[in-house]
Structures are given as structure tokens and as C-alpha cells.
Amino acid sequence: MTTSPPSEHDIHAYVDGHLDEPRRSHVERYLARDAERAEEVQAWRQGAQQLRALLAGDLASTAAPAMDPAVIRGRLGERRVRRVAIAAGFVLCLSLGAMGGWMARGMGKGAMEPMADAMQAYRLLAVDHGLGLDISTPNENDLRAWLSGRVGADVRLPDLADAGFRPMGGRLFATDQGPAAMVLYDDGNGHTVSFYVRPPGAARHLLPRGEREDGGLLANYWSSGDHNFAVVALADAAGRAAAQKIISKAI
């Protein structure tokens, strides 16, 4: 069933982190279906993070209220938002005179849990069934070609046939670090596991080998070469066993 797009008010509230969970999920499902809109909103979020990092620092006492990201977006047309946000951030950086320190502060304050985007992608696709697959096929050669063309030719798709899992298809997602892809596997008994990959971003934020749980989901994550990876499953006995099967093949 096709849902109506979120309002512009909700889009801007999402950028500013002011939405409750139901409306935030609605916006994220909408953005996952519209890559062009997702890219635009991503640019808004990055501009907002940069400006707020500056306004929270040494310039907080002198910065004009009109430089608030929400005010900028409300005042300017959508086509001009990205240019103005970048220009405003550049001017403020010059005023601060310490771009390196500003970037470090902004990253520290905006840090997310490792591979939170991978867990949200699994939740949207495999748990809530709010999204469909961009490519739906068990043919691994087709999926390898699809994955290679979107996130890099050096990414290897795990072969899990001997572990009882076959791929169902894949979905492309937009993230702050760049395009991400998720391949969903199924064992025929209702157990699904995802293999998720994205670049580490301009800051090359590579991940140590780790594991965490959140909202009933289990994520195992690591970095290899020029990519960050995650395997996500339900945080139950079957999910843990399935994830370990994938990890033993993928790492």
C-alpha cells in the first residue's frame, strides 16, 4: 500500500531531530523510496549539523539567530538551500579560524551508534515490511553485479548455500556517508538475515569488530578495505545462529 508523502513541516522537523518515532519512521520510509529527495534532505542534515556545531562553539555568543538552519531553510527556496548552507558554513568557518577543531567537535557531538543505519534498514525492510526490494532474485550472479555497480567492485557477496540461506534480493539506501546496499537472506523457515555495506565516509570512520543489540535486533559489524559492513538479524537464538553463519563466510 502506498502511503502519502510526509508534510514539509515533518521533513524539516526530521532534519532538526524533532520528530517522534512514528512520524520519523514515516519520513524514513518515504526517503528510502525517493533517492533524489533523500539526497536533498541529506544535504540539509549535513548543513544543519555543520552550522549547529559552529553555533554551539566559540561563535555561540555572537552568531545571529538568522543563521539557525531551520530559519535558513524556511527563508530560502529548496533549490538554494544547499548552496546557502555551504556558503554560510564556509563564512562561519573563516570567522572561527579553526576548521579542524570545529570538525572534531561536530563529529563528537553528532556521533551515532555503530551501523545504526544498517539496523534501521533491516527494520524497515524485514521487520516492518515498509519497503520493497529494488532487485528481487535468488540469482547470486545478478546480485553480485547489482552490488558491484552500486557500492564497489571489491565487495564480495557471501555465499551461504551450505549454511541453508539463499538471497532474496537487495535494496539501495542513502546515508550520510554515501550509497549503502543491503542484501536480504532467507532460510525458508522464516529466518532472515541482512548483509549491509556502505563506505566509511569522507572522514574514513572505520569500525573495529563489534556487536550490539538495539530494539530487539542484533548487529555484528566490522570494516574491511574501503567499506563498513554489518550483519543484522533478530536478537533471538535463531537470529544469533544465522548471523554467525553469515559472519563466518563474510569475514
Secondary structure, 3 states (H helix, E strand, C coil): CCCCCCCHHHHHHHHCCCCCHHHHHHHHHHHHHCHHHHHHHHHHHHHHHHHHHHHCCCCCCCCCHHHCHHHHHHHCCHHHHHHHHHHHHHHHHHHHCCHHHHHHHHHHHCCCCCCHHHHHHHHHHHHCCCCCCCEECCCHHHHHHHHHHHHCCCCCCCCCHHHCCEEEEEEEEEECCEEEEEEEEECCCCCEEEEEEECCCCCCCCCCCEEEEECCEEEEEEEECCEEEEEEEECCHHHHHHHHHHHHHHC
